[in-house]
Amino acid sequence: MPLYEHVFLTHQDVSNAQVENLTKQYTKIITDAKGKVSRTEYWGLKPLAYKIKKSRKAHFTMLNIDAAPDAVAEMERKMRLSTDVLRFMTIKVDAFETEPSVMMRKNDRDDRRDGRGPRGGGHRGGPRDRDGGGQRPRTPRPQRSDNPPASEA
């Protein structure tokens, strides 16, 4: 049977328990058609690059599916009918990755950062010395010629 990687996005207002329930529903559709879901990864609630159906965030879930094309088509049909699913994408692959997906590896990398910022140190700002000597002294502004000085008025 062909191998597929399937990612679907669910609405941000849906709870984690409901996302797991949807995943079980779609897994059952595949297994009832004599297919197999070899791996399920929940990537979490992530921001979207642009609004989709008035949502700025979505729950991301990936499934590795080994099933007949008609079983995948039935699962996609059910996803189109569901109001909780914002988008989905199914890709036919030659072989599944044995390692965790890129999204899961990214989460591991973020956990190893030990709370440092995105670039390491906590320094924010321009080129300053430790004593703050990077600032220029202010010079007084020249008086405008079209306005009379305050002492003459």
N, C-alpha and C positions, 0 to 999 in steps of 0.2 A: 504494500500500500504506500501511497505517497506520504511524504513528511511535510508538515506545515508548521510555521511559527505564526502564532495569532496573538495580536495585541488589541485589547479593547479598553476604551476610556468610559468611565461611568461618571455620572453627575456628582458635583461636589457635595450636594446635600445628602447623598446616600451614606449611610453609616458603614463602618468596616464589616460589621456582621452581614449587612445586606450585600456588600460586594462579594463576600465569601459565599453567600447563598446563591448569587447569580453565577459565580464561578462553578459551583457544584451543579447547578442546573445545566449549564452548557457542557460540562464534563459528562453529565449523564446522557445528554443527547449523543455525544460521540461514542460513549461506551455501549449504548443501546444499539448502535449501528455497527457493532463489532469492531470499533476503533479503540484507540488507547491514547490517553493523555499522559505523556511520560514525565512532564515537569510543569509545575505551576509556580509562577513568581508574582508576588504582589509588590509593585514598585512604590506604592504609597500615593499620597495626595500631593500632586505637583502642579505648579503654575503652568498655564498654557501660553504659547507665544501670542495668541490672539483669542478673542472671545469666540466660543462655539456654543450656539444656542443659549446665549446670555450667561455663560459660565466662564469664569476666569481661571478656575482650577478644576482638576479631574483626578479620579483614582485610576491609576494605570495597572493593568494586569496582563501578564504574558502567559500563553499556553504553548507547549510543544505537543503537537498532535500527530498521531500516526493513524490515519483513517482514510476511508474512501472519499472521493470528491463529493458524492451526494450527501454524506453525513456533514461535511463542512458547510455545504450549501444550506442544509437545513438549520444548522446552528446560526449561520449568518442571517437567514430569514427571520429567526426568532429574535436576533439582536436588532434587526431593523424595526420590528414591532414593539420592542421594549422602549419605554420612555426614559428609563434610567441610563441607557447606553447612548453616549454622545457620538462616538466614532469607533470604528474597528478596522483592522487591516490584517489580511491573511497573506502570507508569503510562502510559496513552495520552495523548500530547501533540499539540497542533496543529502545532508547529514546534520544532526543536531550538534550544537556546541556542547562539549563535555564540561567546560568551566561555567561558572556563573556568568550571567549576561553582563553587558557593559554597564547597565544601570545599577546592578547589584554591586559590581566592583567599584563604581563611583561612590556608593554609600559607604563601602568599607574604607575607601581612601579618605572620605570626609571624617569618619570616626577616628582615624589615626592622627588627625591634625592636632589633637590635644587642645582644642579651643582657641588656637591662634587664629588670626584673621586670614583672609584669603591670600595674603602675600607674606605671612610670617609675623612680622613685628606689629606692635600696636601704634607706631608713629603715624600720625596723619598730619598733613600740612606740607608747606613748601620747604625750600632749602634754608634751614635755620641751624645755627650752632646751638650748643647746649644752653648757652646763656641768652638765646633769642636775638643774637646779633645780626640776623639776616634781614632785618627791617631797615629801610632807609629813613633818615630823619626827614621830617616834613619841613618844607620851605614855605614861607608865607606867599600867598597868591598876590599877583599884581592887581592894583585897583583898575577897574574899568574906566575908560575915558568918557563914556557917554553919561555916566552918573556922577553928579557932583559929590565931593567928599562930604561926610556927615557934619564936619565942623563948620562948613560954609552955609549950610541950610538954615 
